[in-house]
């Protein structure tokens, strides 16, 4: 089995100073000189581009943080489709002007007429955008864990439509805990990408289980997140499932996204312990020679 990929970390912070502190903490724990992070767009007031600026302005962070910015259609909702497309293009140009070449585009919970699928369809026929975008590409979300067969089939159809836009570089798997569904999802995502003639990277989200997290997920679960009674029963059970997920990621070369805050030594130790089951004593980027 190959080693698990070096993980990405979702940034957790309340303001720019908190962002800088959290990133510097991760850097202090990093074996290398660079860390990979995601900047989520969780609220309508989020100014994700300003966070990229904050990283660039900090001498300790500049050149050492590879950030992927998120863009939520839900949190950037505008009244008509043309305005939504313009805002997405403006955001992408903002990322590109700051040295980035990708952004994660998500629809958010709830159905919309102009969601990620529709935005990508419109951009794929936008000649001006095709000329301007250069190497810029979008990443998209995929949920392989829907328990209802019809919902899962629709999700696969949506992924196929996204990839047919020829503007997608990465596919990000939602958090879940069904290992069979995860294996099937990886297989189907790669098959869909092959049918679309798309070369994509795969990323998979995991939590760092804690008692408080499990309590929140049990009584107020996130929309679209399906966690079993076994997972929610104890930290030990959730960690066991998380380790198994990381084994699946390692086997299929899926990059983990740690979707929990890592702000203390204890947080980082838990993360390393869970990853260590899959990664052994070497990190993937030090052993990426096998088969490549």
C-alpha positions in Angstrom: 0.0 0.0 0.0 1.3 3.5 -0.9 1.7 6.2 1.7 -1.1 8.6 2.4 -0.6 11.9 0.7 0.6 14.8 2.7 -2.7 16.3 4.0 -4.4 19.6 3.4 -5.7 21.5 6.3 -8.9 23.6 6.4 -8.2 26.9 8.1 -10.2 27.7 11.2 -10.1 31.3 12.4 -12.3 34.3 13.4 -10.3 37.1 11.9 -7.1 37.7 9.9 -4.9 37.7 13.0 -6.4 34.3 13.9 -5.7 33.1 10.4 -2.1 34.1 10.6 -1.7 32.5 14.0 -3.3 29.2 12.9 -1.1 29.0 9.8 2.1 29.8 11.7 1.2 27.0 14.1 0.8 24.5 11.3 4.1 25.7 9.8 5.9 25.2 13.1 4.7 21.6 13.1 5.4 20.9 9.4 8.2 18.6 8.4 8.7 20.7 5.2 8.8 24.4 4.4 5.3 24.6 2.9 1.8 23.7 4.0 -1.4 23.2 2.0 -4.5 24.8 3.3 -8.1 25.5 2.2 -9.8 28.8 2.9 -13.6 28.1 3.3 -16.4 30.5 2.3 -18.8 29.7 5.2 -20.6 33.1 5.5 -21.9 35.9 3.2 -19.5 38.3 4.9 -16.4 36.3 4.2 -13.8 38.2 2.2 -11.7 35.2 1.0 -9.5 37.3 -1.3 -8.4 39.5 1.6 -7.3 36.3 3.4 -5.0 35.5 0.5 -3.7 39.1 0.8 -3.1 38.6 4.5 -1.0 35.5 3.8 1.0 37.3 1.1 1.7 40.3 3.3 3.1 38.3 6.2 6.8 37.6 5.8 6.6 34.4 7.8 3.8 33.0 5.6 4.7 34.4 2.1 5.7 31.6 -0.2 5.1 28.9 2.5 1.3 28.5 2.3 -0.3 27.0 -0.8 -4.0 28.0 -0.3 -7.0 26.9 -2.3 -9.8 29.4 -1.9 -13.5 28.3 -1.7 -16.4 30.1 -3.5 -19.9 29.3 -2.2 -22.7 30.0 -4.6 -25.1 30.1 -1.6 -23.0 32.8 0.2 -22.5 34.9 -3.0 -26.1 34.7 -4.2 -27.2 37.3 -6.7 -30.6 37.8 -8.3 -29.9 36.8 -11.9 -27.7 34.3 -13.6 -25.6 36.8 -15.5 -24.6 38.6 -12.3 -23.7 35.4 -10.6 -21.4 34.4 -13.5 -19.8 37.8 -13.4 -19.1 37.5 -9.7 -17.6 34.0 -10.2 -15.3 35.4 -13.0 -14.3 38.3 -10.8 -13.4 36.0 -7.9 -11.4 33.7 -10.2 -9.5 36.7 -11.6 -8.9 37.9 -8.1 -7.4 34.5 -7.2 -5.3 34.4 -10.4 -4.0 38.0 -9.8 -2.7 36.7 -6.5 -0.8 33.8 -8.0 -3.5 31.1 -7.7 -4.6 28.9 -10.5 -7.7 27.2 -9.0 -10.6 27.6 -6.6 -13.1 25.2 -5.1 -16.6 26.1 -6.4 -19.5 24.8 -4.3 -23.3 25.2 -4.6 -24.0 25.1 -0.9 -27.1 23.4 0.7 -30.4 23.8 -1.0 -31.3 23.7 -4.7 -30.7 26.7 -7.0 -31.5 27.4 -10.6 -27.9 28.7 -11.1 -25.7 26.4 -9.2 -22.2 25.0 -9.8 -23.3 22.9 -12.8 -25.0 25.9 -14.5 -22.1 28.3 -13.7 -19.6 25.9 -15.3 -21.9 25.3 -18.3 -22.1 29.0 -18.9 -18.4 29.6 -18.5 -17.6 26.7 -20.9 -19.4 28.6 -23.6 -18.0 32.0 -22.7 -15.4 32.8 -25.3 -14.0 35.8 -23.5 -13.5 33.8 -20.3 -11.8 31.0 -22.2 -9.3 33.5 -23.5 -8.8 35.2 -20.2 -8.6 32.2 -17.8 -5.3 30.8 -18.9 -4.4 27.8 -16.7 -7.1 28.7 -14.1 -9.4 25.8 -13.3 -12.1 25.1 -10.8 -12.5 22.3 -8.3 -15.9 20.8 -7.5 -17.6 18.8 -4.7 -18.9 15.3 -4.9 -20.9 13.4 -2.3 -20.6 9.6 -2.7 -22.5 8.9 0.6 -26.2 9.5 -0.3 -28.1 6.5 1.1 -30.9 6.9 -1.5 -30.0 5.4 -4.9 -31.9 8.1 -6.8 -30.0 10.8 -5.0 -26.7 9.1 -5.6 -27.5 8.7 -9.3 -28.3 12.4 -9.5 -25.1 13.3 -7.8 -23.1 11.2 -10.3 -25.0 12.9 -13.2 -24.1 16.3 -11.8 -20.4 15.4 -11.5 -20.5 14.3 -15.1 -21.9 17.6 -16.2 -19.3 19.5 -14.2 -16.4 17.6 -15.7 -17.8 18.0 -19.2 -17.2 21.7 -18.9 -13.4 21.0 -19.3 -12.8 23.5 -16.5 -12.4 21.1 -13.5 -9.0 20.1 -12.0 -10.1 18.5 -8.7 -13.0 16.6 -7.1 -13.5 17.0 -3.4 -15.4 14.2 -1.6 -17.9 15.2 1.2 -17.3 13.9 4.7 -19.0 10.5 5.4 -18.2 7.2 7.0 -19.5 4.4 4.7 -16.3 2.7 3.4 -18.1 0.8 0.7 -19.7 4.0 -0.5 -16.3 5.7 -0.5 -14.7 3.0 -2.5 -17.5 3.0 -5.0 -17.4 6.8 -5.2 -13.7 6.9 -6.0 -14.2 4.3 -8.7 -17.2 6.1 -10.2 -15.5 9.5 -10.0 -12.5 8.2 -11.9 -14.8 6.5 -14.5 -16.8 9.7 -15.0 -13.6 11.7 -15.4 -12.3 9.1 -18.0 -15.6 9.4 -19.9 -15.3 13.2 -19.9 -11.6 13.1 -21.0 -10.7 14.9 -17.8 -7.6 14.5 -15.6 -8.6 15.3 -12.1 -7.1 15.1 -8.6 -9.2 13.5 -5.9 -9.5 14.9 -2.3 -11.3 13.4 0.6 -12.5 15.1 3.8 -12.2 13.7 7.3 -12.8 14.9 10.8 -10.6 14.7 13.8 -13.2 13.1 16.1 -13.8 14.6 19.5 -16.7 14.3 22.0 -18.0 17.7 21.3 -17.9 17.2 17.5 -19.8 13.9 17.8 -22.4 15.5 20.0 -22.9 18.3 17.5 -23.1 15.9 14.6 -25.5 13.7 16.4 -28.0 16.3 17.4 -27.5 18.9 14.7 -26.0 17.1 11.7 -24.8 19.1 8.7 -26.9 18.9 5.5 -25.6 16.2 3.3 -23.3 14.6 5.9 -24.2 11.0 6.7 -22.6 9.6 9.8 -23.5 6.2 11.2 -24.6 5.4 14.7 -21.3 3.5 15.1 -19.3 6.5 14.1 -21.3 8.8 16.5 -21.2 6.3 19.4 -17.7 7.2 20.6 -14.4 8.9 19.8 -12.8 5.5 19.6 -15.3 4.2 17.0 -15.0 7.4 15.0 -11.2 7.3 15.0 -11.3 3.6 13.9 -13.5 4.5 10.9 -11.3 7.6 10.1 -8.2 5.4 10.1 -9.9 3.0 7.7 -10.9 5.9 5.5 -7.3 7.1 5.4 -6.3 3.6 4.4 -8.7 3.9 1.4 -7.3 7.3 0.5 -3.8 5.9 0.6 -4.7 3.0 -1.6 -6.3 5.2 -4.2 -4.0 8.2 -4.0 -6.7 10.5 -2.6 -5.3 13.6 -0.8 -6.9 14.0 2.7 -8.4 17.3 3.8 -8.4 17.6 7.6 -11.7 19.4 8.2 -11.2 20.1 11.9 -9.3 22.8 13.7 -5.7 22.1 14.4 -4.8 24.9 16.9 -3.0 23.0 19.7 -0.3 20.4 20.2 -3.0 17.9 21.1 -4.9 18.6 17.9 -1.8 18.1 15.8 -0.8 14.9 17.7 -4.2 13.4 17.1 -3.9 14.2 13.4 -0.5 12.7 13.1 -1.6 9.6 15.0 -4.5 9.0 12.6 -2.4 9.7 9.5 0.4 7.6 10.8 -1.7 4.4 10.5 -1.6 5.0 6.7 1.6 6.9 6.2 4.0 4.8 8.3 7.3 6.5 8.8 7.5 8.3 5.5 5.4 11.0 4.0 4.0 10.6 0.5 5.9 13.3 -1.1 9.1 11.7 0.0 8.1 8.3 -1.5 6.1 9.4 -4.6 8.4 7.4 -6.8 6.4 4.2 -6.8 4.6 3.9 -10.1 5.1 7.5 -11.1 
